Amino acid sequence: MSAVAALTAVALPALPQASASASSAARAIVFRVPVRDASDPQKLLAGGFDVLERRQGNDLFVLGDAAAGARLHQLGFTWTVDRTLPGGRTSAQDVHAADVNDTYYGGYHTVNAHYTHLDQTAAQHPGLATVVTYGQSWRKQNGQPNGYDLKAICITKLTQGDCRLDPNPAKPRFFLMSQIHAREITTGEVSWRWIDYLTGNYGTDPTVTALMDSTEMWVVPIANPDGVDIVQQGGDNPNLQRKNADDTNGTSCGWNGQTGIDLNRNTNSHWGASGTSDQPCDETYPGPDANSETENSALENLFRNLYPAVRGTGDTTPAPVDTRGVMITMHSDASMVLFPWGFDHTVHTGNDAALRAMAARLGSITGYQYGQPGEILYDAAGTTDDWTYDKLGLASFTIEVGDSDGRGCDGFLPPYSCQDSYFWPKLQPALLYAAQHAAAPYRTASDG
């Protein structure tokens, strides 16, 4: 009997049975894998495993099918089954209506719902918000169906000169982005609520009013719309697409159909180094070249138009202490606050003390761990926050949105009820704190 057949015969009968609504979709298995050696995380990543952005003690989590479990055993890893998820490709649904109420999986908003929300926000609050189209997704740029524009919203008490694509604005800027990894669906919902929180409380909440009077808040709620379209096509059984839809490097990728490029490995900050794979079907495939993907190049152009490049070259060269601006990119679901450098945790930035202090404060607010990625999760090169710090000197963080309290809200697909009952109350004060420190993050990060 083959290893895969043996795994199927022995291990899988103990797994929960798929519900009737998910019976047509393949079941994805989350394997809990104990780490025995410090090199194990990189060994898993180099082996092409879908290592989730999650860690508990010495255990990592790998998403895959029965064959992935067999390969883990072949490499000497032990594992237990943590859970199963709906994870196969399902038939397309009509999820392209321009309706703010267009949802899937119990309430999660589709790409078009997010974009309609941006437009409605700007129309309802013309003195507070403006929408910016900063590029096109891979599908749209290549004339394929179901492609999208790339959109951001700028929120502030608008005065002359605000929200322009000018790297030297009058006001400091706080930047929040979500769903660069498409299947991390909680993150887009946090951005939705952040937009409503700012615009809905201006003039009545003195804290929000003061922030809006003094700071520009930029939000990209969906950084990878093609990927999110693949996710939402699954409806009540969302497809677990992580990458974008660029299939020029391969169109047949096995059990979960994961073609595409990992946009959070595609930047030209230490591109192709740790935490990446050169195999196009692997989840951490960084693309054929740095910045090969239109979603990333457009996003980087937006960053360059919003922030001056103030840091010199060299991994330990600091950004000036008076640098303005804070950027947070949200992922899920490790329950962590991360900061550069991600490519190598043994190398510290020239602003390490300030970044570490601000991350500690954000961790205290959320109840999350904090540190460089390789200190508490695993090294990963070519990420968004490494790039914005590397090329611009911008104080940059990743918040891994997760359930640190055992509330039943963990994983990529938490019940939609978790958004208002759990995630938003946890994230709102953290985002507020970060935005309030956009004027001088390297000077004020340690103020508690």
N, C-alpha and C positions, 0 to 999 in steps of 0.2 A: 504494500500500500504506500502511495506517495505521501510526502510530508503534508501536503495540502489536504489530501484525502483523509489522512489520519486526524488532522486538526478538525476538519469538518465533522468527522464521525464522532470524535471524542469530546471536543470542547464546545462546539456550537449548540448541541441540544440543551445545555444549561442556560443559554441566553434567553431573555424575554422574547416572546413571540411578537411578530409585527402585528399592528392593528389592521383591521380590514381596510382602512383608508390608505395604509402604507403598503399594502400587500403587493402592489405592482412595482414598488421601488426596492432597490437593493438595500440591505441593512449594513450600515457602517458600524464598525466595532471600535470602541475606545479601549486600547490596551494600557494598563498601568504597568510601567516598566521601572523597576528599581535601578538606580544608578550605583554602580559598584566602584567606579573609578572616575576621576575628574575628566578624563578624556571621553567618557561615554556619550555625553551630549553631542559632541562634534562627530563621534563615530556614527551615531544615529542619523545626524543630518547629512553627513557625507554619503551614507548608505541610501539616501533618497527617501527615507521615511518621513511621513507627515507628522513631525513632532509639533504638538500643539503648544500654544503660548500659555502654558500652565505648568506649575510645579508644586508639589506638596512634599516637604521634607526632601528626601533623596529620590523621590519618584517623579519621573516624567511620564507624559501621556502621548501615545501614538495613535493616530486615526488610520484605519485601513480595513481591509477585508481579511478573509481567512488566510489568503496567501501572505499577507503582511505578517500575520502571527507566525506562520511557518518560517519566514525569513528571519524574524527576530530570534527564534530558537536556533536556527542555523548559525547565527552570529554569536550565539552563546548567551543571549539575554533571556531572562525569565520574565514572565508577565502574568497578570490576572486580568480578567475582563472587568473594566470599570462600568461600562454601559454600552448600549447599542443606540444608534440613531438612524433615522431615515436618511439615506445618503445617495441614492441612485438617481439616474436621470429620469424624469417624468415628462409626460407630454406637455407641450406649451399651453399656456392659458392666456386669456385676454387680459393682460395686465399693463396695458399701455394707454388707458384712458387718462386724460388730463383732469383728474379729479382729486382734490385734497383728501378725500375719504377712501381712495383706492388702496386697499390693504391686502395682505396675505398672512397666513399662519396666525390667525387670531387677532390681528390688529397692526402688525408691522407695516410700515408705509412703503409703497413701491417707489421707484425712482421718479416717476411722473408725479406722484403725490408730493414727494419732497420738493420737486421743482415748482409745482403749483403753489405749495406753501410759501416758498420764497417770493414768488410773484405777488401772492395775496398779501404777504407781510409788507412788502414795499408799497403796494397800493393802499393798504389800510393805514400805514404809518409813513407818509411821504416825507415827513420831517425827521425821520429816524432811520430809515433803511433804504438801501439801493442795491439792486442785483447786478452782478458783473458776470458776463460770459467770458471765460478765459481760455477756451480751447474746445477741442472735440475729442470724443473717445475714439479708440482704435476702429471700431465698427463704423462709426459715422465718417471718419476721415477716409476710410477705404470703401465707402459707398455700400456697406452691407446693411441688411435689415436690423432693426432694433438698436441702432446706434443713438448716441446722445451728445448734446452739448455738455461741456464741463462748466458748472456754475458755482459761484460764491455769492455771499451776501455780506455787505458791510453795514454795521449797525452802530450808530452814534447819534448824538444830537447834532444834526447836520448844520454846519456853518460853511461859509465860502472856503473852498479848497479841500474839504473833507472827502474821504473815500476816493480820491484820485489815485491813479497808478503812478505814484511818485514816491521814491524811496526816502524822501526827506520831508515827511509830513509835519504839520504843527503838533499833532497829537501822537502819543505812543500807540502802538498797536498790539492787540492780543489776537492770536490766530488759533482757531480750533478746527480740526478736521477729523472726519470719520470714514469708515468703510473703505479704506484703501485695500483691506482684505475683505472681500465682499460678504463672506459668510458670517462676519462678526456683527450681526444685525442689531445688537443692543446699542452699538456706538452711534449709529445714525439717529436712533430715537433720543439719545442724550442731546445730540446737536439740535434736534427739533425743539426740545424743551428749553434749551438754552436760548434759542432765538425768541421763543414766546415769553420766556422769563424777562428778558431785557426789554422787549418792546411793550409788554403788557404792564410793566411796573414803573416805566418812566413817568415821572411827575407825581407819583403816589408813594413810592418807596424811596426814602432819601439816599440809601446806599446805592441803589441802581441808578438813580438820577445823577448822583455825583460821578459815578463811573461813566455813564453815557455822556456827560458834559465834558469829560476830560480825556476819554480814550476811544479809539476806534476798535470795535470788535469785528473780526472777520471770521466767517464760518464757511467751510466746505463740507456740507453734510454727507455727500456721496462722492468720494474721490475716485471710485472705480465703478461707474454706472453700468458698463457692459457686464462686469462680473456680477453686480447686484441684480441685473436683469436675469442672468442665469439662475441665481439663487431664487428669485421670486417666481420664476416659472414653475417651481415645484409646488406652489400653493401651500397646502397644509403639510406637505413633506418637502420643505425647502432643499434645493440642491446645494451641497456643501462646497460651492465654488469659492476658492480663495483668490485665484489669480484673475487677470483680465481675460479678454476673449481672443487675443492674438494667437491664431493657430498656424502661423506661417512656419513655425519650427516643428510642427508635428500635429496630426489631427486624430490619432488613435492612441489613447493613453490608458487603456485598461478599465478596471472596474468602476472608477468614478468619473471617467471622461475629463480628467483635469488638464486640458490643454491650457495654454496661456503663459504669461510671464508674471512672476511675483514682483509686483510694483514696489514692495518694501524691501527688495534686494537689488533694484535696478538703478539706483543712483550712482553717480561717479565719485562717491566718497568710499574709498577702499573697495570698489566694485569687485565682485568675484572672489572675495576672500572668505573668511569664516562664515559658517552657517548658510552656505549656498551649495547648489548642485549644478553640474554641467549637463544634466540629463533633462531634456525639455519637458518630460512628463512629470518630473518631480515638483513638489509644491514650492520648493525654494529655488527653482530655476530663475536666475537673474536676468535672462535674456541673452542674445548673442553679443551685445555690447552694452556698455554703460549708457544710460539715458536713451535706450533704443525705443522706448514706448512713449507714444504721444501723450498719454495721461501724465507721465512723469515730467516730460519736457515742458508741457504746458503749466504744470504746477510749479516747477522750478522757475519758469519765467514770471509767474505771478509773484512768487516769493521775492525774486530780484527786483520787481517793480514796487514792492511794498517795503523792503528793508535794504539799507545800504550794506555793502560788503565791508566790514570793519575789522575782520580778523586776518592776520597774516598767514603764511604757510607754516607747516610743521605741526605735528600732532600735539605738542605741548605749548604752542604759542597761544597766549590768552587773548580773548576779546577785551577791548578797553572796559574799565570798570563802569564807565558812563554809558555803555551800550543800552539802547532801548529795545523793548519788544520781548514777548514771550510767545512760544509756539507749543501747542499740545496736540499730538496725534493720538487718537484713541484706538485701542485694540481690545481684544478679549481672548481668554478670560482668566488671566493669571493672577489678578488681584495684586498688582504691582505698580509702582511708579519708577520708571526707568529714565536714565539720562546718558548722554555720550560719555565715553565712547562705547558704542555697541560692538565694534569690530574686534576689539581685544580688551578684555577687562583688566589686563595687567598694565595698560597704558592709560594714564589719566590726563584729562584736558588741563589747560592752563587756568581754567575757571572751575576746577573740580570742587573746591571748598564751597563756593557759592551755589553751584548746581546741586551739590549733595545736600546743602542746608535747605534749599527750597524744596527738593524732593522729600526730605524728611518731614517738612511741614505738610506737604500734600499727603504724604503717607499717614501722618497723624490725623488729618481730617478724615481721610477715607477708611482708615484701618488697614491700609495696604502695606506690604513690604516695600522698601525702596533700595535702589542701588544701580550700578551699571548692569546691563543685561547679563553679562557673563558671571557676575558675582552671585546672582540669585536665580538666573534662568539658564541662558546659554548665549555665547557670542553670536553676533549676526552682523554682517557687513552690508553696506549699500542701503541702509535704512533712511527714512525721511528725516528723523531727528539728527542722525549723524550728519546728513548733508546740510541741513539748515544751520547747524552749529559750525561745521567745517568751512563752508563756503561764505557764510554771512556773519558768523559770530553770534548768531541768535540764541538766546537762552531757550533750549529745546528739551521737551520731555515727551515720553510715551506714558499714557495711563492705560494699563491693562485692566479694563473694567471687568470685575468678577465678583463672585459671591464669597466674601471672606467671613461670613457669619452663619453659614449653614442654613440659609433661608430657602433652599430649593430653587435658586435662581442662577445656578452655574451652567457652564457649557455654552456652545454657540447658539442654542435654540431654547433659551429660557421662556417660560410662559409670558405672554405679553403683559399680564398683570404685574409682573416684576418691575416693569418700567416705572410706573408711578408709585408703587408701594415700596420699592427698595432702591433701585438704581438712582433715580433722580434725586431723592433726598440725600443720598450719599455723595453724589457728584456735584450738585449745585454749589455747596459752600467751597469745594475745592476749586472749581472753575472761577468762582467769584474772587477767591484769594489770588489765584494766578493772574487774572485780569487786572486786579488792583495793583499788582507789582510790575506791570508792563513798563512803567516809566523808568525803573532802575532796578532790574532783577539782580544784577551782580552786586548791588549795594545793599539791597533790602532783604535778600533771601533769608538771612539769619535772624530776622527780627522777631520770629515766632508768631 
